[in-house]
Amino acid sequence: MPEKKTLERARKDKRERARKDKRAGKSASTQAGEFVHEEMDHIREGKHGARSTKQAIAIGLSKARRAGVDLPPPKKASPGTRRKAAHDSDVGHEGAAHKTSATRSRATKKALKREGHSAASKSALSKQATSAAKKRTATDRSAAAKKAAQTKGAAGRSAAARKAAHTREVHAHH
């Protein structure tokens, strides 16, 4: 178990990163993405597992809310899930760190350790992204792509075009 000082520093660093992203004008979902990414790394490192990719993402989003990222509760979710999301947001905005129950924390970690690690695999993440995209309308996906291209900047766009051309070239020979 790391020392209390180390934990405090790590918690402060996370909050600082979230605030810095916010100041940089990054959207809440971009900020949250960092936390989800970190969660996937934890699963890959073997810190713990997850029953599904969806659960792994949910853990990351919960941590993001608790770090002060302004993420709204999910629209299409059970009342319990919405309540949990709202509570996480409250915790993130209060700023006062309350004492986490050691027993509960230990139980959660132990339960997650028993789960598998394939939830963070490339194929699992790819499957999850595809099924999530299928649920969105074509207009919605198109708008998201346009917004992404807009926020990329000229250099980013030309780099993306080069990459796309290279990908087409690689797959044309098969």
Buried (B, 14 or more C-beta within 10 A) or exposed (E): EEEEEEEEEEEEEBBEBBBEBBEEEBBBEBBBBBBBEBBBEBBEEEEBBBEBBBBBBBBBBBBBBBBBBBBEBEEEEEEEEBEBBEBBBEBBEEEEEEEEEEEEEEEBEEEBEEBEBEBBBEEBBEEBEEEEEEEEEEEEEEEEEEEEEEEEEEEEEEEEEEEEEEEEEEEEEE
